[in-house]
């Protein structure tokens, strides 16, 4: 268990970049579970931009070339603009993450106001990549989800 835990607690973007492709498959985006934790909006935005480019260039484009997937779309969704009661009706939540090789992965940015979102994504078997402040991370409703999601803290 300790070895598994260390894999999921990334200490830097470099460590994430080195390890994530070896523990996740582009054709199974529902396994992507990650909390990006940073205190400033600027830091979280940089991390989301990095992650979007990384998934596109390092995971999905090679998988598309190899014929493992057909198409892909990675989208940053600013959840601070979505009311909590409306999150499950938002198009980014109603997607199929893998529809016959067509991959869609939303990155839920500024998710502090949605402490139930990690649980909902987990229950729906959808990718769960969320940017949060430390306070937002502490407010996650089902604390057991903290063991199901990887973490990457940054400044």
PAGUTI-622057 format. One line per 3 residues: number of its first residue (from 1); for each residue y, z, x of N, C-alpha, C. Coordinates in nm, 3 decimals. Last residue first. Layout:
// PAGUTI-622057
NUM) Y/Z/X/Y/Z/X/Y/Z/X; ...
This chain:
// PAGUTI-622057
155) 2.546/-0.604/0.352/2.688/-0.566/0.346/2.775/-0.687/0.339; 2.235/-0.546/0.180/2.321/-0.613/0.277/2.464/-0.567/0.258; 1.895/-0.518/0.092/2.028/-0.457/0.096/2.108/-0.524/0.205
152) 1.652/-0.628/-0.100/1.726/-0.673/0.017/1.866/-0.615/0.004; 1.332/-0.567/-0.234/1.472/-0.530/-0.220/1.527/-0.588/-0.091; 1.097/-0.683/-0.484/1.140/-0.661/-0.347/1.286/-0.620/-0.345
149) 0.954/-0.514/-0.762/1.053/-0.608/-0.709/1.077/-0.577/-0.562; 0.789/-0.308/-0.820/0.740/-0.444/-0.848/0.832/-0.552/-0.792; 0.922/-0.076/-0.782/0.806/-0.099/-0.697/0.750/-0.240/-0.715
146) 1.111/-0.091/-0.979/1.159/-0.089/-0.841/1.045/-0.108/-0.742; 0.974/-0.058/-1.209/1.003/-0.196/-1.168/1.057/-0.201/-1.026; 0.976/0.209/-1.257/0.855/0.153/-1.196/0.878/0.010/-1.151
143) 1.210/0.260/-1.395/1.210/0.280/-1.251/1.084/0.227/-1.183; 1.357/0.091/-1.630/1.220/0.128/-1.598/1.208/0.139/-1.446; 1.646/0.051/-1.594/1.586/0.138/-1.696/1.444/0.181/-1.662
140) 1.861/0.082/-1.326/1.750/0.003/-1.381/1.666/0.093/-1.470; 2.054/0.230/-1.196/2.053/0.234/-1.343/1.940/0.154/-1.406; 2.036/0.174/-0.927/1.996/0.308/-0.971/1.983/0.316/-1.123
137) 2.149/-0.082/-0.934/2.008/-0.065/-0.897/1.956/0.071/-0.946; 2.413/-0.017/-0.993/2.336/-0.098/-1.087/2.187/-0.086/-1.061; 2.477/0.122/-0.756/2.484/0.191/-0.886/2.404/0.115/-0.992
134) 2.457/-0.081/-0.572/2.363/0.031/-0.561/2.361/0.109/-0.693; 2.489/-0.388/-0.760/2.543/-0.286/-0.672/2.437/-0.176/-0.662; 2.285/-0.688/-0.756/2.330/-0.562/-0.814/2.409/-0.482/-0.711
131) 2.128/-0.985/-0.845/2.220/-0.919/-0.754/2.282/-0.801/-0.827; 1.787/-1.076/-0.892/1.909/-1.019/-0.948/1.997/-0.962/-0.837; 1.527/-1.258/-0.995/1.610/-1.239/-0.876/1.747/-1.199/-0.926
128) 1.246/-1.313/-1.131/1.347/-1.209/-1.145/1.418/-1.187/-1.014; 1.069/-1.558/-1.315/1.130/-1.516/-1.189/1.238/-1.411/-1.216; 0.859/-1.418/-1.576/0.959/-1.513/-1.527/1.011/-1.466/-1.392
125) 0.702/-1.270/-1.760/0.641/-1.341/-1.647/0.732/-1.454/-1.598; 0.811/-1.103/-1.943/0.804/-1.244/-1.982/0.741/-1.331/-1.873; 0.813/-0.863/-1.802/0.727/-0.876/-1.920/0.708/-1.021/-1.963
122) 1.009/-0.928/-1.607/0.873/-0.894/-1.567/0.777/-0.915/-1.684; 1.234/-0.962/-1.768/1.185/-1.074/-1.687/1.040/-1.051/-1.645; 1.257/-0.702/-1.876/1.239/-0.817/-1.965/1.183/-0.937/-1.888
119) 1.297/-0.547/-1.644/1.179/-0.524/-1.728/1.152/-0.646/-1.816; 1.545/-0.650/-1.552/1.424/-0.658/-1.469/1.296/-0.639/-1.551; 1.717/-0.590/-1.783/1.680/-0.728/-1.747/1.558/-0.735/-1.654
116) 1.814/-0.340/-1.834/1.682/-0.372/-1.889/1.633/-0.511/-1.849; 2.071/-0.329/-1.735/1.968/-0.249/-1.670/1.827/-0.273/-1.721; 2.313/-0.510/-1.714/2.187/-0.541/-1.782/2.071/-0.462/-1.719
113) 2.532/-0.474/-1.559/2.547/-0.443/-1.702/2.418/-0.467/-1.781; 2.453/-0.571/-1.304/2.468/-0.427/-1.328/2.471/-0.391/-1.476; 2.425/-0.834/-1.216/2.340/-0.788/-1.326/2.353/-0.639/-1.358
110) 2.544/-1.042/-1.054/2.622/-0.935/-1.117/2.549/-0.875/-1.237; 2.319/-1.312/-1.122/2.425/-1.254/-1.039/2.502/-1.150/-1.120; 2.012/-1.426/-1.124/2.098/-1.346/-1.211/2.195/-1.265/-1.127
107) 1.913/-1.739/-1.084/1.945/-1.624/-1.001/2.049/-1.544/-1.080; 1.648/-1.926/-1.229/1.784/-1.872/-1.238/1.799/-1.751/-1.147; 1.455/-2.188/-1.161/1.472/-2.050/-1.116/1.618/-2.011/-1.130
104) 1.223/-2.420/-1.261/1.357/-2.369/-1.287/1.362/-2.222/-1.248; 1.029/-2.706/-1.196/1.057/-2.567/-1.164/1.203/-2.535/-1.197; 0.783/-2.895/-1.311/0.929/-2.891/-1.315/0.970/-2.744/-1.308
101) 0.511/-2.868/-1.336/0.566/-2.904/-1.206/0.716/-2.913/-1.201; 0.493/-2.797/-1.611/0.419/-2.912/-1.556/0.481/-2.961/-1.425; 0.725/-2.588/-1.582/0.684/-2.673/-1.693/0.623/-2.800/-1.635
98) 0.794/-2.289/-1.487/0.716/-2.400/-1.433/0.660/-2.478/-1.551; 0.965/-2.137/-1.643/0.987/-2.140/-1.498/0.908/-2.250/-1.429; 1.135/-2.231/-1.924/1.001/-2.218/-1.868/1.019/-2.231/-1.718
95) 1.417/-2.043/-2.061/1.354/-2.149/-1.984/1.204/-2.125/-1.963; 1.574/-1.848/-2.171/1.479/-1.916/-2.259/1.401/-2.027/-2.189; 1.757/-1.766/-1.986/1.645/-1.678/-2.014/1.537/-1.748/-2.095
92) 1.948/-1.960/-1.979/1.883/-1.926/-1.853/1.764/-1.833/-1.873; 2.052/-1.964/-2.243/1.961/-2.071/-2.196/1.888/-2.038/-2.066; 2.035/-1.647/-2.406/2.104/-1.734/-2.311/2.006/-1.840/-2.260
89) 1.899/-1.467/-2.549/1.930/-1.592/-2.617/2.002/-1.691/-2.526; 1.885/-1.242/-2.396/1.758/-1.312/-2.422/1.779/-1.443/-2.497; 2.158/-1.160/-2.393/2.093/-1.210/-2.272/1.964/-1.287/-2.300
86) 2.298/-1.044/-2.599/2.279/-1.189/-2.604/2.198/-1.245/-2.488; 2.338/-0.779/-2.552/2.263/-0.814/-2.672/2.232/-0.963/-2.681; 2.503/-0.790/-2.323/2.363/-0.744/-2.314/2.280/-0.786/-2.433
83) 2.698/-1.087/-2.281/2.679/-0.956/-2.344/2.531/-0.919/-2.340; 2.786/-1.243/-1.984/2.693/-1.245/-2.097/2.678/-1.103/-2.153; 2.923/-1.231/-1.752/2.987/-1.307/-1.860/2.902/-1.310/-1.986
80) 2.763/-1.116/-1.571/2.876/-1.035/-1.616/2.950/-1.104/-1.730; 2.580/-1.300/-1.488/2.545/-1.222/-1.606/2.658/-1.131/-1.653; 2.602/-1.604/-1.376/2.685/-1.483/-1.370/2.663/-1.402/-1.496
77) 2.345/-1.765/-1.226/2.394/-1.730/-1.359/2.472/-1.599/-1.348; 2.267/-2.028/-1.024/2.325/-1.894/-1.022/2.390/-1.870/-1.158; 1.965/-2.210/-1.018/2.098/-2.194/-1.077/2.142/-2.048/-1.067
74) 1.765/-2.462/-0.912/1.798/-2.322/-0.885/1.942/-2.306/-0.930; 1.519/-2.683/-1.003/1.659/-2.647/-1.023/1.672/-2.498/-0.999; 1.298/-2.953/-0.925/1.336/-2.812/-0.924/1.485/-2.798/-0.952
71) 1.002/-3.153/-0.982/1.146/-3.135/-0.969/1.175/-2.986/-0.963; 0.718/-3.133/-0.917/0.786/-3.258/-0.953/0.936/-3.252/-0.922; 0.515/-2.991/-0.653/0.600/-2.979/-0.772/0.668/-3.113/-0.796
68) 0.353/-3.091/-0.455/0.311/-2.968/-0.523/0.391/-2.944/-0.651; 0.424/-3.302/-0.296/0.365/-3.332/-0.425/0.316/-3.210/-0.502; 0.565/-3.265/-0.067/0.419/-3.254/-0.055/0.349/-3.282/-0.188
65) 0.823/-3.278/-0.169/0.778/-3.384/-0.079/0.626/-3.385/-0.067; 0.820/-3.034/-0.309/0.838/-3.160/-0.381/0.788/-3.277/-0.296; 0.798/-2.852/-0.101/0.691/-2.857/-0.202/0.700/-2.986/-0.283
62) 1.042/-2.898/0.036/0.913/-2.928/0.102/0.798/-2.937/0.001; 1.217/-2.810/-0.181/1.220/-2.948/-0.130/1.092/-2.982/-0.055; 1.148/-2.531/-0.218/1.123/-2.633/-0.320/1.125/-2.776/-0.269
59) 1.189/-2.392/0.035/1.072/-2.371/-0.051/1.047/-2.492/-0.140; 1.414/-2.463/0.181/1.297/-2.413/0.252/1.172/-2.399/0.166; 1.614/-2.564/0.003/1.580/-2.632/0.128/1.446/-2.591/0.188
56) 1.611/-2.386/-0.227/1.613/-2.532/-0.239/1.560/-2.601/-0.113; 1.610/-2.130/-0.114/1.502/-2.170/-0.204/1.495/-2.322/-0.216; 1.853/-2.148/0.038/1.724/-2.122/0.102/1.609/-2.169/0.014
53) 2.048/-2.182/-0.159/2.026/-2.287/-0.059/1.890/-2.272/0.009; 2.013/-1.933/-0.293/2.002/-2.061/-0.364/1.970/-2.173/-0.265; 2.067/-1.750/-0.086/1.934/-1.754/-0.148/1.912/-1.886/-0.222
50) 2.339/-1.802/-0.029/2.237/-1.817/0.074/2.100/-1.835/0.011; 2.449/-1.731/-0.279/2.464/-1.868/-0.228/2.359/-1.898/-0.121; 2.380/-1.459/-0.281/2.326/-1.549/-0.384/2.336/-1.695/-0.340
47) 2.528/-1.368/-0.059/2.382/-1.356/-0.060/2.319/-1.449/-0.164; 2.790/-1.419/-0.146/2.737/-1.484/-0.024/2.585/-1.482/-0.023; 2.794/-1.244/-0.367/2.812/-1.388/-0.387/2.759/-1.465/-0.267
44) 2.768/-0.998/-0.241/2.664/-1.042/-0.334/2.673/-1.192/-0.359; 3.009/-0.995/-0.093/2.879/-0.988/-0.024/2.767/-1.038/-0.114; 3.200/-1.004/-0.303/3.197/-1.108/-0.199/3.061/-1.111/-0.127
41) 3.153/-0.769/-0.438/3.128/-0.896/-0.506/3.116/-1.008/-0.403; 2.994/-0.510/-0.249/3.111/-0.592/-0.282/3.068/-0.722/-0.351; 2.742/-0.387/-0.219/2.849/-0.317/-0.289/2.966/-0.407/-0.327
38) 2.418/-0.515/-0.293/2.537/-0.512/-0.209/2.653/-0.455/-0.287; 2.096/-0.619/-0.320/2.183/-0.505/-0.343/2.296/-0.504/-0.242; 1.881/-0.806/-0.494/1.977/-0.821/-0.386/2.084/-0.715/-0.410
35) 1.553/-0.773/-0.583/1.684/-0.713/-0.605/1.767/-0.738/-0.479; 1.304/-0.998/-0.692/1.386/-0.948/-0.582/1.517/-0.891/-0.634; 1.033/-1.190/-0.737/1.093/-1.067/-0.790/1.171/-1.003/-0.677
32) 0.853/-1.458/-0.799/0.976/-1.425/-0.728/1.042/-1.306/-0.797; 0.646/-1.537/-0.955/0.619/-1.426/-0.863/0.744/-1.384/-0.786; 0.728/-1.758/-1.089/0.724/-1.634/-1.166/0.694/-1.513/-1.077
29) 0.691/-1.975/-0.923/0.818/-1.903/-0.914/0.822/-1.774/-0.995; 0.468/-2.124/-0.793/0.453/-2.003/-0.876/0.581/-1.920/-0.872; 0.519/-2.324/-0.620/0.463/-2.364/-0.750/0.438/-2.244/-0.842
26) 0.601/-2.196/-0.392/0.701/-2.270/-0.469/0.650/-2.308/-0.607; 0.479/-1.870/-0.333/0.449/-2.013/-0.348/0.555/-2.080/-0.434; 0.512/-1.611/-0.087/0.541/-1.667/-0.218/0.515/-1.817/-0.218
23) 0.484/-1.532/0.170/0.431/-1.440/0.069/0.451/-1.492/-0.073; 0.606/-1.713/0.329/0.466/-1.686/0.357/0.401/-1.595/0.253; 0.874/-1.718/0.254/0.791/-1.836/0.230/0.641/-1.813/0.251
20) 0.960/-1.450/0.340/0.946/-1.486/0.199/0.857/-1.610/0.176; 0.998/-1.423/0.625/0.879/-1.373/0.557/0.856/-1.427/0.415; 1.240/-1.533/0.723/1.116/-1.547/0.800/0.991/-1.517/0.718
17) 1.427/-1.458/0.531/1.407/-1.600/0.560/1.275/-1.624/0.635; 1.418/-1.178/0.558/1.380/-1.242/0.433/1.342/-1.388/0.459; 1.522/-1.152/0.815/1.386/-1.107/0.788/1.333/-1.170/0.659
14) 1.782/-1.255/0.766/1.693/-1.320/0.863/1.547/-1.281/0.838; 1.887/-1.072/0.590/1.864/-1.208/0.541/1.771/-1.282/0.636; 1.712/-0.757/0.632/1.821/-0.851/0.660/1.787/-0.986/0.598
11) 1.504/-0.604/0.548/1.615/-0.534/0.611/1.734/-0.625/0.637; 1.308/-0.602/0.256/1.368/-0.680/0.363/1.490/-0.607/0.417; 1.046/-0.487/0.132/1.175/-0.425/0.161/1.237/-0.494/0.282
8) 0.801/-0.615/0.118/0.896/-0.637/0.010/1.033/-0.575/0.035; 0.659/-0.534/0.339/0.683/-0.676/0.321/0.795/-0.699/0.220; 0.632/-0.260/0.291/0.718/-0.307/0.399/0.752/-0.455/0.384
5) 0.446/-0.260/0.080/0.581/-0.212/0.057/0.676/-0.263/0.165; 0.213/-0.348/0.209/0.270/-0.427/0.100/0.415/-0.389/0.077; 0.174/-0.129/0.383/0.198/-0.262/0.437/0.262/-0.352/0.333
2) 0.125/0.075/0.196/0.243/0.083/0.282/0.276/-0.054/0.342; -0.120/0.000/0.082/0.000/0.000/0.000/0.126/0.000/0.086
